[in-house]
């Protein structure tokens, strides 16, 4: 089956290329860019000099004619402009940007400060949190791939909400850290080496655009109508890859570490990319580096009645390209792990 990548020169696009090159059934048919068409892929990406692919213009009709799936690995604000053309064509779309995730009218404009995609297309897009939406993904034409922070956070929180230990009234605090690749490939003062080296920064305090995405999904899992707003803040860490989300949730009854571990293992027993840590052990970002795994550790504090959940992913794999391919596998009726069942890079 053939796939095309729009936005092939960004970090997400390059990671798609790395993973798809080893996929047994999905073949890269074409690579597309809005600014570098005609150039060779390796001119901007020296590590890909073994590939002679030329970057092509973005022509939805040509892409749909030649490919079964198109990945939109574009910055926010681009997919919303392209999706109308692709939605009328015979091709499945997986969007890695945030343009199709927020279902409530006005939410995207408020948080992203950009015009939204047409509402009728947004309503057709299936939220691609693979472990929790597989049935809908199988039947989808358009998949809105989750954000990196929401993937780590929601996979960590899900068992508490779906199994009744937490509800809409639960207080949720998410303290998240990311490597600088999460900010994308474009140059900025924030990610400049002299700014980030030996430094640790909080950013977008109480204003991060992933807040409504997390709240939207928690609301779907809760049996109660009104969700308590979450507290969610993000930090940049001087490393290239990785996300750690440390979450604090007031649960509605007393529990234990052993019960929590059993709960998480039961919920995720048929989901190969979620690995639950042994009792009293918590994951680090290095142990998922370069992989599609999400590793989770949990602990209950009897003194406060709160559960601490630590969830780690590679932001470019499970938080972007890897999950997109996982969703593509499900869309096309392939083995979920196809092209992704590799060990993390270590050390």
Steps between C-alpha positions, in 0.01 A plus 500: 500500500628843407523800729590865448637747754417871491746697711776247440789721615382577854588286800169312484533439127860381527400262780221362282761433230730321746224270623330439165829401337487187717127434463418163341183615321489880476720651230587868468373608158566874518630776729356850490589847625363849456838672485770265368344318204751379243779456750635165615391383843858459620592864427328598823546168676856367464418183692270401210761529226441134409156610373477670160137614537404836358267725696181573309236774505180439693235395247218313679356348181835355393569373853158333520552338159827338604459423872263327740587721800639851539668613821469874563812572709453874477502784753165602643303717262605314182291183523190710559556650154578169324239276655207625291670381181609164642162429659335489155755255360539123525781496755528453876648790697697494825563852630789543745426867571241627746265629231234227519505398866271751671134428431332797671455800266720793599744297712766473231493873425521583871798275581693494171426859390440387140197436276350155549434231241138467381288376788333222300845350426615532862190309607593214265856474634560214744727571795793263456592406856557149377462297817165660579336557161596202287146412383434851370845525342436181299203666327646850466598693191659786695699448821605784729824374651526606868755751624815380674413635846139373481620153398724465805243659731188321379657154491609558859163630618265274305469201737409727792217663303370200307501270804331745737782604733478857370214696347417838355530667841851363560779752538768423240844662500739419214863606522661420164852529359618464141818490298552791261407304184140542614528866402557404136780563253453874453762719666399698806663681789329264744676190364833665415792297645628783717148549641421134572837347589519442877162667533146394590199708389130510562299636210140582399400505866129406525468576128625190319291401196492135613285585804164479315607181321566323830181636657295396196606136534469490879146629457421212262622248757311649793143406583441842655401799288726783614875441497713684750762702307845346517822672604753431225844655464796419281877536520790476257789278606846518334468165323400418142215251545262381763199601707431431865155584634471482879134510603326542834136392529272499802315169481155433642589209728796348677715267292850347511806477281435131435140567395609781269767287336248219443248750361744647250632160394146372444394806300807490276561125479399487131682819404864413419634856498400585858732354762407521869792523742549263794400620847709788633672556166448801277599554136759732351492651152814314393328163525257586217744700283440438130210262564120496488468395865324689776631392842289573808566486875234559769493564875228572755566743785282400797579826675350719227263259328668579169642276230825595332536379142827531308472449124786521248511491120729601217323814376597437137393133497207411728430873520492548121630279216486164679141540612409624150640178351327297772174664389584437133550131578155482656341700216641259242424180692866424575664372816500791747870460571613480135812707444505614862604198706854610567692536828572851632843649433725459802711648644 
